Amino acid sequence: MQKRVIWLVEDEASIADTLIYALQTDGFEVEWFTLGQQLLSRLAQSRPDFLILDVGLPDISGFELCKQVRTLTDTPLMFLTARSEEIDRLIGLEIGADDYVAKPFSPREVCARVRVILRRSPPSAQPAPLLALDEERARIHFRGQPLALTRYEYLLLKTLMQAPGRVYSRQQLMDLVWQDAEESLDRTVDTHIKTIRAKLREHDPEANLILTHRGLGYSLEQA
């Protein structure tokens, strides 16, 4: 049976180590992050079965992190916090958390709570593809949002999407995309790749889906 995967965001190593040990002993697979932005970047590629977020992170409030996570996934989520005031618990639950545990806590209790929540939650669905092609409307969506692409940007990205991982030379891309164009310089490919990357980063500043292979050409990162 495949282990359920838990992502833990906790900047205090001593707390993280204790909790990771308890969760792994209980049969979970754990991936640990010390910063909220690390988690958001990882969510662009995969989804866990459960999230545990510390409220007091160095780079972003756990509450704000939860709000951003909830725009991407409905994965079950638990807060860890040094504050136990009722208002904080209510805020955490209202913005999308499934549970709220105040420090100091019993690692065994956290494991038990995680299991209860997972029992009443459906298994995590596979994440939606980052890029989606709508050929009927000649559009490409990134993270569910349409990209404002020119004709050749669309055709170029579409070509890369149709064979993820395949490395295309500049000449191959020229032949496939610019068949009717007067311009035939391979620098045209570089220029269009640059503008496509810029448009992807308007939606995600860390997006790096189109890879450069020196002396060879370009490929689209495989999922």
N, C-alpha and C positions, 0 to 999 in steps of 0.2 A: 504494500500500500504506500502510495506517495505521501511524503510528509507535507503537512501544511506549513506554509512559509509566512513568517512574521518579520516585518521590518520595524526596527526599534530606533527612534531618534532620541538620543540622550547624550549630553555633553560631559557628564560626570562618569569617568571610567569605572570607578568603584561600584556605582549603582548599576551601570550597564553590565559589568562582568557578572554580578550576582544574579541579575535577572536573566541574562543569556544562559547561564549555567542551569537555572531552574527550568527555563523553557526547553532547552535542549534535552535535559533529563526527562522532561515530560513528553518528548517525542516530536517537538517542533524543530524546524529549520529556521535559523535566525540570521538576518543581515542587519548590521549595526551602522548607524550614521551619527555623526556628532553635530551636523549642521542641517537645518531645514532645507537649504538650497540643494544639498546633495540628494535629499529624498526627492525633491521635485524633478531634478535631472534624471534620476533613476526611473521615475514614473513615466517618463517619455518612452522608455523601452520595455517596461514590464509592469506587472501588477502582483502584489503579494496577496495572501489570504487574510491578513490582519495587520493593522498599523497600531503602534504604541508611540505616542508623541509626548515628550516632555514639554511643559508649558513655558519654562524659562530657558529658552535656547539663546546662544550668543548672537546669532545673526537675524533671527526673526521670532516673533512671538508665536508660541504654539497655537494660539487661537487664530492668528492670521494664517499660519501654515495650514491649519485645518480648513479654513475657508478656501484656500487655493487648491488643496487636495480635493475638496468636494466638487470643484469644477471639472475634475478629471476622472474621478472614480467614486463609487459608493461603497468601497471596501470598508468592512467594519473597523472601527477606530476607538482607541482608548487613550485618555489623557493621564499623564503622571504629573503631579504638581506638589510643591512644598506648601501650597496654600490650600486651606480646607474650608474657606468661607463659602457659605451657601450660594452667594451671588456668583462666585467663580464656577461652581458646579453647574449652576443653571445656565450660565453663558456657554460653557463647554457643551452641554447637551443641546442647547438651542441652535448652535451653529453646525451640528451634525455629528457629535461624538456619540458613541454607544455606551460608554462608561467613563468613570472619573475616579481615579485612585489617588489619595493623598499620601505623601511621604511623611514619616517612614512607613513602609508597607511590607507585608509578608509576600515574598516571591511566590510561595505556594498559593496564596490567595489570588494573586494576579493570574497565575496559570489556570486556576479554577474558573475565574471570571472569563478569561479568554475562551475556554472550552464551552462555557454556557452560551456565549454570544455566537460562536461558530456553529453550534448545534442548531440555532434558530436562523442562521443566515445561509443562503444558497451558496454553493461553491463559486469562487471568483470566475467570471467570464473572461475569455481571452480579450485582451485590449483591442480596441478598434485600431485599424491601420492608421499610421500617422498621415500617409498620403492616400487619397482616394480619387480614382479617375472616373469622371462622368463624360464618356465619349459623346453621348447624344447632345449634350450642351457644350461640348468642348471646354470643360472646366476641370480643374484639379483642386481638391480641397486638402488643406493641411490642418490637422487637429479639428476637423469639422468646419473650418472657415475657408471660403473660396479665395484662391490666390488671384491677384490682378496681373495676369500674364499677357504678354504680347503673343502674337501668332507663333513666332519662332521659339519663344520661351516655353510656350505650351507644348509644341511638338518635340522640343528637345527633352523636356522633363518627362513627357509621355514615353519617349523612346527609352530613357533610362529606367523608368518604372516597369516597363514590360519585361525586363531581364535584370532584376536586382542582383548585384554582385558581379555582373559581367562588366569587364573593362572594355570600353569603346575608345578607339583612337580618335583623334580630331577628324581625320579624313573620313572615317566610317560615319561619324556623326554628321559631317558635312554632306555626305552622299545620301544619308537617310532623311535628313531634315531639310536641307537647303536645295533640294532637287531643282526647284524652279527659280531659284534666286540668282541674280547676276553676281552678287558678292560670292567669292569663292576662297577667301583667305581663311586659314584655319584659326587665325586670331579672333575671328567672328565667334567661334565656339567659346573661347575663353571669356569674351565679353559677356555673352549671354549666360554662361555659367555663373559669372560674378553677380549679375543682376538677379538671377534666380535665387542664389544664396542670400542676397540682401532681402529679398521679399519673404523668404522663409524665416529669416531672423527678425523680421518685423513682428511675427507671431511668437517666435521663441528665440531669444537672443543667443541661446547655446546650441541652436540647431546646426548640425554638421552632417547632413545626410548625403551630400554629394562629395565623394572622395576623389582627390587628385592622385594619380599614379605617375610619378615623374618619368618622363620619356615614353609613357605608354598612352595615357589619356585619362578618362573619367569613368567612375562607376557610381551607382546608387547603393548606399549602405543596405546590406541585407538585414531583414527584421530578425 
